[in-house]
Amino acid sequence: MTPEHLIEHFRYSLLTENMQHYRNLFAGPLSHGRPDAYCLGIRELYARLSPEDQDVLFSILRQTIIDTASSIFAVLDGISYLPGQKEDLVLRLGDTGEPLNGDLQDLFLAAEEESGSSN
């Protein structure tokens, strides 16, 4: 696996699958007969929003996902450090191979910018 493939996978999982999950949670069919209070509260809030405000909500969720992933990749890349961290993190797939981290944050943000997406 290359760093580019890893980022491609994370972008799909985080920004396609998760955003679809939120769309289903907010406005899709109920997946079970007895939704919990959290689910019902979200659905009620979403239903009160105008279509424009619903779009804004999804833009906020998407940007939050992007910012969170970027922060995690910065730690993996050694750009940011965890409290008390004294050694660099190394991300490998399996026992051998080159480290996957080092440019993950740049690759993630560049792919996002290149896509110009606002799903």
Secondary structure as the mmCIF struct_conf table of DSSP 4:
data_model
#
loop_
_struct_conf.conf_type_id
_struct_conf.id
_struct_conf.beg_label_comp_id
_struct_conf.beg_label_asym_id
_struct_conf.beg_label_seq_id
_struct_conf.end_label_comp_id
_struct_conf.end_label_asym_id
_struct_conf.end_label_seq_id
HELX_RH_AL_P HELX_RH_AL_P1 PRO A 3 ARG A 11
HELX_RH_PI_P HELX_RH_PI_P1 TYR A 12 GLU A 17
HELX_RH_AL_P HELX_RH_AL_P2 ASN A 18 ALA A 27
BEND BEND1 GLY A 28 GLY A 28
BEND BEND2 SER A 31 ARG A 34
HELX_RH_AL_P HELX_RH_AL_P3 ALA A 37 ARG A 48
BEND BEND3 LEU A 49 LEU A 49
HELX_RH_AL_P HELX_RH_AL_P4 PRO A 51 ASP A 77
TURN_TY1_P TURN_TY1_P1 GLY A 78 GLY A 78
BEND BEND4 ILE A 79 SER A 80
TURN_TY1_P TURN_TY1_P2 PRO A 83 GLY A 84
BEND BEND5 GLU A 87 GLU A 87
BEND BEND6 LEU A 93 GLY A 97
BEND BEND7 LEU A 100 LEU A 100
BEND BEND8 GLY A 102 ASP A 103
HELX_RH_AL_P HELX_RH_AL_P5 LEU A 104 SER A 115
TURN_TY1_P TURN_TY1_P3 GLY A 116 GLY A 116
#
